[in-house]
Amino acid sequence: MTSLRLRMIGPIALFVAGAVCVAASVLSGEADVSLFLIFPVFSGSGGLFLLGVVLIVFSFVIGLMALMMGQFELAGAGTYPQQEGTAPVDKKDRTRYGGVVLIGPVPIAFGSDKAMALAMMVTGIVLAVVALALLLLLAL
């Protein structure tokens, strides 16, 4: 766990440095801030703003690579975190889970097994149809 924490210091530092650069460019007038619904939107044309955006993008890329390297190390070593004092779980006693994400009218379903994923897909389709029906009904 400590190697993961050490590995994440670099991406966090890059993100903070990028946010500081973007904030400095906004304060100096090189960049503007506006709101779209509830989301802040930054736009600028100065070098400091560009540096901040590049640092933020690199922080996400390097952070993702650090997490992937940690997973590859765990898989290569054959060590997986085990809880002490737990007995093997029967397949019938295993907790099942699932979820659905609606992006517009498109449902994206996931689950711990095929049956749960299918149930979530059906739920997502029903939710999308109901949402579209309400949208059309309110538009009349």
VMD Tcl script that builds the backbone (N, CA, C; Angstrom):
set m [mol new atoms 420]
animate dup $m
set s [atomselect $m all]
$s set {name element resname resid chain x y z} {
  {N N MET 1 A 0.822 -1.195 0.000}
  {CA C MET 1 A 0.000 0.000 0.000}
  {C C MET 1 A 0.865 1.258 0.000}
  {N N THR 2 A 2.009 1.198 0.664}
  {CA C THR 2 A 2.853 2.385 0.715}
  {C C THR 2 A 3.451 2.697 -0.649}
  {N N SER 3 A 3.760 1.662 -1.451}
  {CA C SER 3 A 4.319 1.947 -2.772}
  {C C SER 3 A 3.277 2.630 -3.645}
  {N N LEU 4 A 1.997 2.304 -3.464}
  {CA C LEU 4 A 0.947 2.983 -4.220}
  {C C LEU 4 A 0.862 4.445 -3.802}
  {N N ARG 5 A 0.977 4.690 -2.508}
  {CA C ARG 5 A 0.941 6.071 -2.031}
  {C C ARG 5 A 2.121 6.859 -2.577}
  {N N LEU 6 A 3.294 6.255 -2.573}
  {CA C LEU 6 A 4.464 6.933 -3.123}
  {C C LEU 6 A 4.312 7.166 -4.622}
  {N N ARG 7 A 3.720 6.203 -5.290}
  {CA C ARG 7 A 3.530 6.291 -6.726}
  {C C ARG 7 A 2.547 7.403 -7.102}
  {N N MET 8 A 1.606 7.704 -6.228}
  {CA C MET 8 A 0.578 8.703 -6.536}
  {C C MET 8 A 1.000 10.127 -6.174}
  {N N ILE 9 A 2.143 10.308 -5.538}
  {CA C ILE 9 A 2.598 11.652 -5.182}
  {C C ILE 9 A 2.876 12.468 -6.437}
  {N N GLY 10 A 3.504 11.865 -7.435}
  {CA C GLY 10 A 3.829 12.569 -8.676}
  {C C GLY 10 A 2.592 13.100 -9.399}
  {N N PRO 11 A 1.604 12.246 -9.689}
  {CA C PRO 11 A 0.403 12.747 -10.360}
  {C C PRO 11 A -0.348 13.807 -9.547}
  {N N ILE 12 A -0.397 13.638 -8.229}
  {CA C ILE 12 A -1.092 14.635 -7.405}
  {C C ILE 12 A -0.342 15.965 -7.459}
  {N N ALA 13 A 0.971 15.911 -7.396}
  {CA C ALA 13 A 1.771 17.138 -7.470}
  {C C ALA 13 A 1.601 17.818 -8.832}
  {N N LEU 14 A 1.567 17.033 -9.907}
  {CA C LEU 14 A 1.343 17.613 -11.236}
  {C C LEU 14 A -0.026 18.272 -11.329}
  {N N PHE 15 A -1.045 17.617 -10.765}
  {CA C PHE 15 A -2.388 18.178 -10.808}
  {C C PHE 15 A -2.456 19.495 -10.041}
  {N N VAL 16 A -1.868 19.512 -8.856}
  {CA C VAL 16 A -1.883 20.734 -8.048}
  {C C VAL 16 A -1.118 21.848 -8.765}
  {N N ALA 17 A 0.044 21.519 -9.356}
  {CA C ALA 17 A 0.817 22.525 -10.089}
  {C C ALA 17 A 0.016 23.053 -11.281}
  {N N GLY 18 A -0.691 22.173 -11.977}
  {CA C GLY 18 A -1.517 22.607 -13.101}
  {C C GLY 18 A -2.656 23.496 -12.650}
  {N N ALA 19 A -3.300 23.146 -11.541}
  {CA C ALA 19 A -4.402 23.968 -11.017}
  {C C ALA 19 A -3.880 25.335 -10.590}
  {N N VAL 20 A -2.687 25.376 -9.996}
  {CA C VAL 20 A -2.097 26.653 -9.600}
  {C C VAL 20 A -1.796 27.501 -10.837}
  {N N CYS 21 A -1.272 26.887 -11.899}
  {CA C CYS 21 A -0.997 27.625 -13.132}
  {C C CYS 21 A -2.276 28.181 -13.751}
  {N N VAL 22 A -3.339 27.378 -13.779}
  {CA C VAL 22 A -4.607 27.850 -14.331}
  {C C VAL 22 A -5.161 28.983 -13.469}
  {N N ALA 23 A -5.098 28.835 -12.151}
  {CA C ALA 23 A -5.588 29.891 -11.261}
  {C C ALA 23 A -4.771 31.171 -11.443}
  {N N ALA 24 A -3.461 31.052 -11.583}
  {CA C ALA 24 A -2.609 32.229 -11.786}
  {C C ALA 24 A -2.928 32.907 -13.115}
  {N N SER 25 A -3.221 32.106 -14.143}
  {CA C SER 25 A -3.556 32.703 -15.439}
  {C C SER 25 A -4.910 33.404 -15.387}
  {N N VAL 26 A -5.841 32.872 -14.598}
  {CA C VAL 26 A -7.137 33.545 -14.427}
  {C C VAL 26 A -6.930 34.857 -13.669}
  {N N LEU 27 A -6.134 34.834 -12.608}
  {CA C LEU 27 A -5.891 36.042 -11.818}
  {C C LEU 27 A -5.133 37.111 -12.600}
  {N N SER 28 A -4.255 36.679 -13.512}
  {CA C SER 28 A -3.489 37.648 -14.303}
  {C C SER 28 A -4.257 38.149 -15.521}
  {N N GLY 29 A -5.406 37.576 -15.802}
  {CA C GLY 29 A -6.215 38.026 -16.930}
  {C C GLY 29 A -5.964 37.283 -18.225}
  {N N GLU 30 A -5.082 36.285 -18.220}
  {CA C GLU 30 A -4.812 35.507 -19.430}
  {C C GLU 30 A -5.923 34.518 -19.735}
  {N N ALA 31 A -6.729 34.184 -18.733}
  {CA C ALA 31 A -7.788 33.192 -18.907}
  {C C ALA 31 A -9.075 33.705 -18.274}
  {N N ASP 32 A -10.186 33.131 -18.710}
  {CA C ASP 32 A -11.500 33.491 -18.188}
  {C C ASP 32 A -12.161 32.270 -17.573}
  {N N VAL 33 A -13.068 32.544 -16.631}
  {CA C VAL 33 A -13.856 31.486 -16.014}
  {C C VAL 33 A -15.321 31.828 -16.222}
  {N N SER 34 A -16.095 30.815 -16.632}
  {CA C SER 34 A -17.540 30.991 -16.753}
  {C C SER 34 A -18.205 29.726 -16.240}
  {N N LEU 35 A -19.510 29.776 -16.053}
  {CA C LEU 35 A -20.260 28.618 -15.584}
  {C C LEU 35 A -21.191 28.132 -16.681}
  {N N PHE 36 A -21.186 26.829 -16.884}
  {CA C PHE 36 A -22.156 26.178 -17.746}
  {C C PHE 36 A -22.954 25.250 -16.842}
  {N N LEU 37 A -24.202 25.586 -16.609}
  {CA C LEU 37 A -25.047 24.940 -15.613}
  {C C LEU 37 A -24.362 25.084 -14.257}
  {N N ILE 38 A -23.760 24.026 -13.756}
  {CA C ILE 38 A -23.031 24.126 -12.483}
  {C C ILE 38 A -21.551 23.826 -12.649}
  {N N PHE 39 A -21.106 23.679 -13.898}
  {CA C PHE 39 A -19.730 23.275 -14.164}
  {C C PHE 39 A -18.886 24.494 -14.528}
  {N N PRO 40 A -17.743 24.680 -13.860}
  {CA C PRO 40 A -16.872 25.795 -14.249}
  {C C PRO 40 A -16.172 25.476 -15.570}
  {N N VAL 41 A -16.085 26.479 -16.424}
  {CA C VAL 41 A -15.432 26.338 -17.727}
  {C C VAL 41 A -14.299 27.350 -17.778}
  {N N PHE 42 A -13.103 26.873 -18.052}
  {CA C PHE 42 A -11.932 27.730 -18.143}
  {C C PHE 42 A -11.542 27.854 -19.603}
  {N N SER 43 A -11.228 29.070 -20.024}
  {CA C SER 43 A -10.741 29.272 -21.388}
  {C C SER 43 A -9.667 30.339 -21.350}
  {N N GLY 44 A -8.618 30.118 -22.102}
  {CA C GLY 44 A -7.521 31.071 -22.103}
  {C C GLY 44 A -6.638 30.898 -23.307}
  {N N SER 45 A -5.752 31.860 -23.505}
  {CA C SER 45 A -4.860 31.799 -24.653}
  {C C SER 45 A -3.409 32.057 -24.268}
  {N N GLY 46 A -3.119 32.180 -23.001}
  {CA C GLY 46 A -1.755 32.458 -22.563}
  {C C GLY 46 A -0.941 31.193 -22.349}
  {N N GLY 47 A 0.353 31.391 -22.260}
  {CA C GLY 47 A 1.262 30.269 -22.048}
  {C C GLY 47 A 1.097 29.619 -20.694}
  {N N LEU 48 A 0.817 30.423 -19.674}
  {CA C LEU 48 A 0.632 29.878 -18.331}
  {C C LEU 48 A -0.611 28.991 -18.268}
  {N N PHE 49 A -1.666 29.412 -18.950}
  {CA C PHE 49 A -2.884 28.596 -19.004}
  {C C PHE 49 A -2.613 27.277 -19.724}
  {N N LEU 50 A -1.885 27.348 -20.846}
  {CA C LEU 50 A -1.543 26.132 -21.586}
  {C C LEU 50 A -0.704 25.192 -20.734}
  {N N LEU 51 A 0.263 25.742 -20.020}
  {CA C LEU 51 A 1.093 24.919 -19.135}
  {C C LEU 51 A 0.247 24.229 -18.077}
  {N N GLY 52 A -0.704 24.952 -17.493}
  {CA C GLY 52 A -1.584 24.369 -16.478}
  {C C GLY 52 A -2.426 23.236 -17.023}
  {N N VAL 53 A -2.993 23.425 -18.205}
  {CA C VAL 53 A -3.824 22.381 -18.814}
  {C C VAL 53 A -2.981 21.152 -19.141}
  {N N VAL 54 A -1.790 21.365 -19.681}
  {CA C VAL 54 A -0.906 20.238 -20.015}
  {C C VAL 54 A -0.515 19.479 -18.746}
  {N N LEU 55 A -0.202 20.194 -17.671}
  {CA C LEU 55 A 0.154 19.516 -16.413}
  {C C LEU 55 A -1.019 18.699 -15.870}
  {N N ILE 56 A -2.222 19.234 -15.958}
  {CA C ILE 56 A -3.390 18.498 -15.475}
  {C C ILE 56 A -3.624 17.241 -16.309}
  {N N VAL 57 A -3.513 17.346 -17.625}
  {CA C VAL 57 A -3.697 16.174 -18.490}
  {C C VAL 57 A -2.627 15.129 -18.187}
  {N N PHE 58 A -1.369 15.570 -18.057}
  {CA C PHE 58 A -0.295 14.622 -17.741}
  {C C PHE 58 A -0.509 13.965 -16.381}
  {N N SER 59 A -1.084 14.697 -15.427}
  {CA C SER 59 A -1.310 14.096 -14.116}
  {C C SER 59 A -2.296 12.935 -14.218}
  {N N PHE 60 A -3.335 13.078 -15.053}
  {CA C PHE 60 A -4.279 11.977 -15.222}
  {C C PHE 60 A -3.622 10.792 -15.932}
  {N N VAL 61 A -2.839 11.071 -16.965}
  {CA C VAL 61 A -2.185 9.984 -17.708}
  {C C VAL 61 A -1.196 9.235 -16.815}
  {N N ILE 62 A -0.366 9.970 -16.105}
  {CA C ILE 62 A 0.640 9.335 -15.248}
  {C C ILE 62 A -0.023 8.622 -14.077}
  {N N GLY 63 A -1.086 9.191 -13.522}
  {CA C GLY 63 A -1.810 8.522 -12.442}
  {C C GLY 63 A -2.419 7.205 -12.890}
  {N N LEU 64 A -3.016 7.197 -14.079}
  {CA C LEU 64 A -3.580 5.956 -14.617}
  {C C LEU 64 A -2.488 4.920 -14.851}
  {N N MET 65 A -1.354 5.362 -15.389}
  {CA C MET 65 A -0.249 4.425 -15.617}
  {C C MET 65 A 0.282 3.867 -14.295}
  {N N ALA 66 A 0.341 4.704 -13.262}
  {CA C ALA 66 A 0.824 4.241 -11.956}
  {C C ALA 66 A -0.121 3.196 -11.372}
  {N N LEU 67 A -1.417 3.429 -11.497}
  {CA C LEU 67 A -2.379 2.435 -11.004}
  {C C LEU 67 A -2.275 1.129 -11.791}
  {N N MET 68 A -2.118 1.233 -13.104}
  {CA C MET 68 A -2.005 0.019 -13.926}
  {C C MET 68 A -0.729 -0.746 -13.580}
  {N N MET 69 A 0.366 -0.043 -13.354}
  {CA C MET 69 A 1.612 -0.719 -12.993}
  {C C MET 69 A 1.464 -1.458 -11.671}
  {N N GLY 70 A 0.756 -0.866 -10.730}
  {CA C GLY 70 A 0.515 -1.536 -9.454}
  {C C GLY 70 A -0.296 -2.810 -9.627}
  {N N GLN 71 A -1.297 -2.764 -10.504}
  {CA C GLN 71 A -2.105 -3.960 -10.756}
  {C C GLN 71 A -1.288 -5.038 -11.459}
  {N N PHE 72 A -0.430 -4.632 -12.396}
  {CA C PHE 72 A 0.417 -5.612 -13.081}
  {C C PHE 72 A 1.394 -6.261 -12.105}
  {N N GLU 73 A 1.913 -5.480 -11.168}
  {CA C GLU 73 A 2.822 -6.051 -10.171}
  {C C GLU 73 A 2.103 -7.067 -9.293}
  {N N LEU 74 A 0.868 -6.741 -8.894}
  {CA C LEU 74 A 0.097 -7.691 -8.081}
  {C C LEU 74 A -0.188 -8.966 -8.864}
  {N N ALA 75 A -0.570 -8.824 -10.119}
  {CA C ALA 75 A -0.897 -10.000 -10.927}
  {C C ALA 75 A 0.349 -10.827 -11.218}
  {N N GLY 76 A 1.478 -10.165 -11.480}
  {CA C GLY 76 A 2.712 -10.885 -11.793}
  {C C GLY 76 A 3.261 -11.626 -10.602}
  {N N ALA 77 A 3.113 -11.062 -9.413}
  {CA C ALA 77 A 3.620 -11.705 -8.209}
  {C C ALA 77 A 2.676 -12.783 -7.704}
  {N N GLY 78 A 1.450 -12.766 -8.211}
  {CA C GLY 78 A 0.480 -13.764 -7.775}
  {C C GLY 78 A -0.028 -13.503 -6.376}
  {N N THR 79 A 0.160 -12.288 -5.880}
  {CA C THR 79 A -0.322 -11.955 -4.547}
  {C C THR 79 A -1.547 -11.073 -4.673}
  {N N TYR 80 A -2.564 -11.486 -4.029}
  {CA C TYR 80 A -3.790 -10.719 -4.006}
  {C C TYR 80 A -4.151 -10.481 -2.549}
  {N N PRO 81 A -4.667 -9.314 -2.233}
  {CA C PRO 81 A -5.011 -9.046 -0.833}
  {C C PRO 81 A -6.009 -10.069 -0.305}
  {N N GLN 82 A -5.661 -10.702 0.780}
  {CA C GLN 82 A -6.524 -11.709 1.404}
  {C C GLN 82 A -6.890 -11.226 2.795}
  {N N GLN 83 A -8.126 -11.443 3.178}
  {CA C GLN 83 A -8.527 -11.110 4.536}
  {C C GLN 83 A -8.317 -12.338 5.403}
  {N N GLU 84 A -7.762 -12.105 6.581}
  {CA C GLU 84 A -7.518 -13.220 7.480}
  {C C GLU 84 A -8.809 -13.637 8.161}
  {N N GLY 85 A -8.951 -14.909 8.378}
  {CA C GLY 85 A -10.090 -15.424 9.112}
  {C C GLY 85 A -11.368 -15.517 8.307}
  {N N THR 86 A -11.286 -15.435 7.009}
  {CA C THR 86 A -12.494 -15.568 6.196}
  {C C THR 86 A -12.481 -16.912 5.504}
  {N N ALA 87 A -13.615 -17.529 5.488}
  {CA C ALA 87 A -13.741 -18.825 4.827}
  {C C ALA 87 A -14.107 -18.613 3.361}
  {N N PRO 88 A -13.784 -19.559 2.505}
  {CA C PRO 88 A -14.197 -19.443 1.105}
  {C C PRO 88 A -15.716 -19.355 1.018}
  {N N VAL 89 A -16.182 -18.544 0.124}
  {CA C VAL 89 A -17.613 -18.298 -0.020}
  {C C VAL 89 A -18.168 -19.189 -1.121}
  {N N ASP 90 A -19.302 -19.844 -0.828}
  {CA C ASP 90 A -19.967 -20.632 -1.857}
  {C C ASP 90 A -20.519 -19.710 -2.922}
  {N N LYS 91 A -20.676 -20.237 -4.119}
  {CA C LYS 91 A -21.183 -19.431 -5.217}
  {C C LYS 91 A -22.607 -18.953 -4.940}
  {N N LYS 92 A -23.411 -19.764 -4.266}
  {CA C LYS 92 A -24.794 -19.373 -3.995}
  {C C LYS 92 A -24.891 -18.335 -2.892}
  {N N ASP 93 A -23.875 -18.246 -2.012}
  {CA C ASP 93 A -23.887 -17.285 -0.917}
  {C C ASP 93 A -23.208 -15.971 -1.290}
  {N N ARG 94 A -22.662 -15.892 -2.473}
  {CA C ARG 94 A -21.925 -14.709 -2.897}
  {C C ARG 94 A -22.864 -13.523 -3.105}
  {N N THR 95 A -22.410 -12.332 -2.740}
  {CA C THR 95 A -23.201 -11.119 -2.936}
  {C C THR 95 A -23.229 -10.773 -4.414}
  {N N ARG 96 A -24.406 -10.475 -4.904}
  {CA C ARG 96 A -24.561 -10.082 -6.307}
  {C C ARG 96 A -24.824 -8.581 -6.359}
  {N N TYR 97 A -24.312 -7.951 -7.388}
  {CA C TYR 97 A -24.506 -6.520 -7.523}
  {C C TYR 97 A -24.634 -6.174 -8.997}
  {N N GLY 98 A -25.162 -5.003 -9.233}
  {CA C GLY 98 A -25.305 -4.521 -10.596}
  {C C GLY 98 A -25.677 -3.057 -10.591}
  {N N GLY 99 A -25.576 -2.447 -11.746}
  {CA C GLY 99 A -25.921 -1.042 -11.863}
  {C C GLY 99 A -26.142 -0.676 -13.304}
  {N N VAL 100 A -26.706 0.506 -13.478}
  {CA C VAL 100 A -26.948 0.998 -14.826}
  {C C VAL 100 A -26.648 2.491 -14.843}
  {N N VAL 101 A -25.995 2.931 -15.901}
  {CA C VAL 101 A -25.686 4.337 -16.105}
  {C C VAL 101 A -26.383 4.761 -17.385}
  {N N LEU 102 A -27.173 5.827 -17.292}
  {CA C LEU 102 A -27.849 6.350 -18.480}
  {C C LEU 102 A -27.068 7.545 -18.995}
  {N N ILE 103 A -26.562 7.439 -20.199}
  {CA C ILE 103 A -25.919 8.564 -20.869}
  {C C ILE 103 A -26.865 8.961 -21.992}
  {N N GLY 104 A -27.639 10.004 -21.704}
  {CA C GLY 104 A -28.732 10.340 -22.613}
  {C C GLY 104 A -29.735 9.203 -22.541}
  {N N PRO 105 A -30.200 8.725 -23.679}
  {CA C PRO 105 A -31.131 7.601 -23.662}
  {C C PRO 105 A -30.438 6.239 -23.753}
  {N N VAL 106 A -29.114 6.222 -23.687}
  {CA C VAL 106 A -28.357 4.982 -23.877}
  {C C VAL 106 A -27.998 4.385 -22.522}
  {N N PRO 107 A -28.528 3.194 -22.187}
  {CA C PRO 107 A -28.174 2.567 -20.916}
  {C C PRO 107 A -26.870 1.769 -21.025}
  {N N ILE 108 A -26.033 1.893 -20.007}
  {CA C ILE 108 A -24.812 1.091 -19.895}
  {C C ILE 108 A -24.959 0.281 -18.615}
  {N N ALA 109 A -25.042 -1.033 -18.761}
  {CA C ALA 109 A -25.309 -1.902 -17.617}
  {C C ALA 109 A -24.055 -2.680 -17.238}
  {N N PHE 110 A -23.946 -2.984 -15.950}
  {CA C PHE 110 A -22.868 -3.838 -15.459}
  {C C PHE 110 A -23.392 -4.641 -14.290}
  {N N GLY 111 A -22.726 -5.744 -14.024}
  {CA C GLY 111 A -23.145 -6.592 -12.921}
  {C C GLY 111 A -22.094 -7.612 -12.582}
  {N N SER 112 A -22.289 -8.274 -11.437}
  {CA C SER 112 A -21.323 -9.260 -10.974}
  {C C SER 112 A -21.411 -10.562 -11.761}
  {N N ASP 113 A -22.534 -10.787 -12.418}
  {CA C ASP 113 A -22.666 -11.962 -13.271}
  {C C ASP 113 A -23.582 -11.611 -14.439}
  {N N LYS 114 A -23.733 -12.552 -15.346}
  {CA C LYS 114 A -24.484 -12.300 -16.577}
  {C C LYS 114 A -25.958 -12.011 -16.298}
  {N N ALA 115 A -26.553 -12.733 -15.374}
  {CA C ALA 115 A -27.977 -12.534 -15.076}
  {C C ALA 115 A -28.218 -11.151 -14.475}
  {N N MET 116 A -27.334 -10.707 -13.594}
  {CA C MET 116 A -27.500 -9.393 -12.986}
  {C C MET 116 A -27.283 -8.290 -14.019}
  {N N ALA 117 A -26.308 -8.466 -14.899}
  {CA C ALA 117 A -26.084 -7.472 -15.952}
  {C C ALA 117 A -27.294 -7.389 -16.888}
  {N N LEU 118 A -27.894 -8.526 -17.194}
  {CA C LEU 118 A -29.088 -8.538 -18.041}
  {C C LEU 118 A -30.253 -7.843 -17.337}
  {N N ALA 119 A -30.419 -8.091 -16.051}
  {CA C ALA 119 A -31.483 -7.426 -15.298}
  {C C ALA 119 A -31.260 -5.918 -15.275}
  {N N MET 120 A -30.029 -5.499 -15.138}
  {CA C MET 120 A -29.734 -4.068 -15.140}
  {C C MET 120 A -29.955 -3.454 -16.516}
  {N N MET 121 A -29.665 -4.197 -17.582}
  {CA C MET 121 A -29.906 -3.693 -18.933}
  {C C MET 121 A -31.400 -3.497 -19.166}
  {N N VAL 122 A -32.206 -4.450 -18.729}
  {CA C VAL 122 A -33.662 -4.318 -18.854}
  {C C VAL 122 A -34.138 -3.108 -18.056}
  {N N THR 123 A -33.624 -2.945 -16.843}
  {CA C THR 123 A -33.978 -1.785 -16.027}
  {C C THR 123 A -33.583 -0.490 -16.720}
  {N N GLY 124 A -32.419 -0.465 -17.317}
  {CA C GLY 124 A -31.957 0.729 -18.024}
  {C C GLY 124 A -32.814 1.060 -19.227}
  {N N ILE 125 A -33.213 0.040 -19.976}
  {CA C ILE 125 A -34.077 0.268 -21.139}
  {C C ILE 125 A -35.429 0.800 -20.692}
  {N N VAL 126 A -35.978 0.226 -19.625}
  {CA C VAL 126 A -37.270 0.702 -19.103}
  {C C VAL 126 A -37.142 2.154 -18.647}
  {N N LEU 127 A -36.067 2.480 -17.935}
  {CA C LEU 127 A -35.868 3.854 -17.479}
  {C C LEU 127 A -35.713 4.823 -18.655}
  {N N ALA 128 A -34.992 4.408 -19.690}
  {CA C ALA 128 A -34.811 5.265 -20.864}
  {C C ALA 128 A -36.133 5.497 -21.578}
  {N N VAL 129 A -36.948 4.443 -21.724}
  {CA C VAL 129 A -38.247 4.584 -22.385}
  {C C VAL 129 A -39.162 5.491 -21.562}
  {N N VAL 130 A -39.180 5.321 -20.252}
  {CA C VAL 130 A -40.016 6.167 -19.393}
  {C C VAL 130 A -39.564 7.619 -19.469}
  {N N ALA 131 A -38.242 7.849 -19.450}
  {CA C ALA 131 A -37.722 9.212 -19.529}
  {C C ALA 131 A -38.084 9.857 -20.866}
  {N N LEU 132 A -37.929 9.115 -21.957}
  {CA C LEU 132 A -38.279 9.652 -23.278}
  {C C LEU 132 A -39.782 9.902 -23.393}
  {N N ALA 133 A -40.589 9.019 -22.835}
  {CA C ALA 133 A -42.039 9.201 -22.871}
  {C C ALA 133 A -42.435 10.455 -22.087}
  {N N LEU 134 A -41.838 10.651 -20.907}
  {CA C LEU 134 A -42.134 11.847 -20.129}
  {C C LEU 134 A -41.683 13.111 -20.848}
  {N N LEU 135 A -40.528 13.044 -21.497}
  {CA C LEU 135 A -40.031 14.170 -22.247}
  {C C LEU 135 A -40.977 14.542 -23.388}
  {N N LEU 136 A -41.439 13.528 -24.131}
  {CA C LEU 136 A -42.371 13.781 -25.229}
  {C C LEU 136 A -43.723 14.246 -24.714}
  {N N LEU 137 A -44.173 13.695 -23.605}
  {CA C LEU 137 A -45.454 14.071 -23.038}
  {C C LEU 137 A -45.443 15.525 -22.540}
  {N N LEU 138 A -44.342 15.941 -21.926}
  {CA C LEU 138 A -44.237 17.297 -21.438}
  {C C LEU 138 A -44.040 18.300 -22.568}
  {N N ALA 139 A -43.534 17.845 -23.709}
  {CA C ALA 139 A -43.318 18.734 -24.844}
  {C C ALA 139 A -44.626 19.059 -25.559}
  {N N LEU 140 A -45.674 18.274 -25.363}
  {CA C LEU 140 A -46.949 18.509 -26.034}
  {C C LEU 140 A -47.691 19.628 -25.451}
}
mol reanalyze $m
mol bondsrecalc $m
mol representation Tube
mol addrep $m
